[in-house]
Amino acid sequence: MILLTIMAFLPPLIYVIWIRNTEKINKEKWLPITICFAWGATIAIIAAVIIEIVLELSLIPPGTNPGLAYIIPIVIIAPFAEELTKPLALKLKTVRKELDEIEDGLIYGAVAGLGFSATENLLYGYSFLAEGFFVFLMLMIIRSFGGCLLHASATAWTGFGYGKVIMKHQTILKVIPYFLLAFIIHAVYNSLLVFDILGVTIGLLAALFFTLVTITLVRNKIKKLDQLPS
């Protein structure tokens, strides 16, 4: 259990430092960073589970095609619920008052996503233990890369949209396109793992490559915006 906890939380915490330090000018304070991570690791994941249960009961009645009953929760319901609850961390007072640069929303959104992935790693990792140590180790390594960076890169975009809304005093509806982008990124990643069109191995490699591309885009955006005059 000690190894499981370390493997679940250490990679996301390392990514938090990595994402925060992408910004070179006026780096974000550790208190709001910690609050965002804690939100993602606790309230966001609990709220997402509740929403997923409610939506599954509402959208997948008894007698639904087994294939659809398997795919819909993974490809539609989970991305929707999780991308809805994670970025709410940016509405917390301590975090919201730090949204004074366009790139800040990207950073705080990514951190909230990493908190979510840490707890998710812990929950999935516990179930992996039953598969034997080698399988547990391999699956945790995969999640430490794919799952963590997926949550960070997807939620970063909703955070970006919310940050722009706060700074430009726009209607909250302006966040919707960014939320949809986060949802699509999450859904595509899950689809690559679920659909066996490419084969299990190629699908996994494609999903990992996809997360590498998305997190690179996020970090490049942070770097570019960080160079703009305040």
C-alpha positions in Angstrom: 0.0 0.0 0.0 2.9 2.3 0.7 4.3 1.6 -2.8 0.8 2.1 -4.3 0.4 5.5 -2.6 3.8 6.6 -3.8 3.2 5.5 -7.4 -0.2 7.1 -7.4 0.7 10.5 -6.1 4.4 11.0 -6.9 4.1 11.3 -10.7 1.2 13.8 -10.5 3.1 15.9 -8.0 6.2 15.9 -10.2 4.0 17.0 -13.1 2.6 19.8 -11.0 6.1 21.2 -10.4 6.8 20.8 -14.2 3.7 22.6 -15.2 4.1 25.4 -12.7 7.7 26.0 -13.7 6.7 26.2 -17.4 5.8 29.8 -16.5 9.0 31.8 -15.9 7.6 35.2 -15.2 5.3 35.6 -12.1 5.1 31.9 -11.2 2.0 30.9 -9.4 2.0 30.7 -5.6 2.1 27.3 -4.0 -1.1 27.9 -1.8 -3.5 28.1 -4.8 -1.6 25.4 -6.6 -2.1 23.1 -3.5 -5.8 24.0 -3.2 -6.4 23.2 -6.9 -4.6 19.8 -6.5 -6.5 19.0 -3.3 -9.8 19.9 -5.0 -9.1 17.6 -7.9 -8.0 14.8 -5.6 -11.0 14.9 -3.3 -14.2 17.0 -4.1 -13.9 16.7 -7.9 -13.5 13.0 -7.9 -16.4 12.4 -5.5 -18.7 14.8 -7.4 -17.7 13.1 -10.7 -18.6 9.7 -9.4 -22.0 10.9 -8.2 -22.7 12.5 -11.6 -21.6 9.4 -13.5 -23.9 7.2 -11.4 -26.8 9.5 -12.0 -26.2 9.8 -15.7 -25.7 6.1 -16.2 -29.0 5.3 -14.4 -30.7 7.9 -16.6 -29.1 7.3 -20.0 -28.6 3.5 -19.9 -31.8 1.8 -19.0 -32.1 -2.0 -18.5 -32.0 -3.8 -21.9 -29.6 -1.4 -23.5 -27.3 -3.0 -26.0 -24.3 -4.4 -24.0 -21.8 -2.8 -26.4 -23.4 0.6 -25.9 -23.8 0.0 -22.1 -20.0 -0.5 -22.0 -18.9 2.3 -24.3 -21.2 5.2 -23.3 -20.0 5.5 -19.7 -16.3 5.4 -20.7 -16.4 7.6 -23.8 -19.2 10.0 -23.0 -20.4 10.0 -19.4 -17.0 9.9 -17.7 -15.3 12.6 -19.8 -18.4 14.9 -19.3 -18.6 14.4 -15.5 -14.9 14.6 -14.9 -14.2 17.7 -17.1 -17.2 19.3 -15.4 -16.0 18.9 -11.8 -12.2 19.3 -12.1 -12.0 23.0 -13.3 -14.5 24.2 -10.6 -11.4 24.5 -8.5 -10.7 27.8 -10.3 -13.9 29.3 -8.8 -12.5 29.0 -5.3 -11.7 32.4 -3.8 -8.0 31.8 -3.2 -7.5 30.5 -6.7 -9.8 32.9 -8.5 -8.0 36.0 -7.2 -4.7 34.7 -8.7 -6.1 34.6 -12.2 -4.4 37.8 -13.3 -2.6 36.5 -16.4 -4.1 34.7 -19.4 -1.9 31.6 -18.9 -2.9 31.2 -15.3 -6.1 29.3 -16.1 -4.1 26.7 -18.1 -1.8 26.1 -15.1 -4.5 25.9 -12.5 -6.7 23.7 -14.7 -3.8 21.3 -15.3 -3.0 21.1 -11.6 -6.7 20.3 -10.7 -6.6 17.6 -13.3 -3.4 16.2 -11.8 -5.0 16.0 -8.4 -7.9 14.1 -9.9 -5.5 11.7 -11.6 -3.6 11.0 -8.4 -6.7 9.7 -6.6 -7.8 7.9 -9.7 -4.4 6.2 -9.8 -4.8 5.2 -6.2 -8.2 3.6 -6.9 -7.2 1.9 -10.1 -3.9 0.8 -8.6 -5.7 -0.9 -5.7 -7.6 -3.1 -8.2 -4.4 -3.7 -10.1 -2.8 -5.4 -7.1 -5.0 -8.4 -7.6 -3.3 -9.0 -11.0 0.1 -9.6 -9.6 3.1 -7.4 -8.9 4.4 -7.2 -12.5 1.0 -6.3 -14.0 0.4 -3.8 -11.2 3.8 -2.2 -11.9 3.2 -2.0 -15.7 -0.3 -0.6 -15.4 0.7 2.0 -12.8 3.6 3.1 -15.1 1.2 3.5 -18.0 -1.3 5.4 -15.9 1.5 7.6 -14.5 2.1 8.8 -18.0 -1.1 8.5 -20.0 -3.8 9.1 -17.3 -1.9 11.9 -15.5 -1.1 13.9 -18.7 -4.6 13.3 -20.1 -6.3 14.8 -17.1 -3.8 17.7 -17.0 -4.0 18.6 -20.7 -7.8 18.3 -21.0 -8.7 20.3 -17.9 -6.1 23.0 -18.7 -8.2 24.2 -21.6 -11.4 24.6 -19.5 -9.2 26.5 -17.0 -7.9 28.6 -19.8 -11.4 29.5 -20.9 -12.5 30.4 -17.3 -9.4 32.5 -16.8 -10.2 34.5 -19.9 -13.8 35.0 -18.7 -12.6 36.3 -15.3 -9.9 38.6 -16.8 -12.1 40.0 -19.6 -15.3 40.1 -17.5 -17.2 38.0 -20.0 -20.2 35.8 -19.6 -19.6 32.3 -18.2 -21.1 30.9 -21.4 -17.8 31.8 -23.1 -16.2 28.8 -21.2 -18.4 26.3 -23.1 -16.2 26.0 -26.2 -13.2 25.3 -24.0 -15.1 22.8 -21.9 -16.2 21.0 -25.2 -12.5 20.9 -26.2 -11.6 19.3 -22.9 -14.4 16.8 -23.3 -13.3 15.9 -26.8 -9.7 15.4 -25.7 -10.8 13.2 -22.9 -13.2 11.3 -25.1 -10.7 10.7 -27.8 -8.1 9.3 -25.3 -10.7 6.9 -23.8 -11.8 5.9 -27.3 -8.3 4.9 -28.3 -8.2 2.6 -25.3 -11.7 1.2 -25.7 -12.1 0.6 -29.4 -10.1 -2.4 -30.6 -9.9 -1.1 -34.2 -6.1 -0.6 -34.0 -5.4 -3.5 -31.7 -4.7 -3.2 -27.9 -1.0 -2.4 -28.2 -1.3 0.1 -31.0 -4.4 1.7 -29.4 -2.4 2.1 -26.1 0.6 3.6 -28.0 -1.7 6.0 -29.9 -3.3 7.1 -26.6 0.0 7.7 -25.0 1.2 9.6 -28.1 -2.0 11.6 -28.0 -1.4 12.7 -24.4 2.2 13.7 -25.3 0.9 15.9 -28.1 -1.8 17.5 -26.0 0.4 18.3 -23.0 3.0 19.7 -25.3 0.4 22.1 -26.8 -0.6 23.2 -23.3 3.0 23.9 -22.2 3.8 25.7 -25.5 0.7 27.9 -25.0 1.8 28.7 -21.4 5.3 29.6 -22.7 4.0 31.8 -25.4 1.5 33.7 -23.2 4.1 34.1 -20.5 6.2 36.2 -22.8 3.4 38.7 -23.5 3.4 42.0 -21.6 1.2 41.9 -18.5 
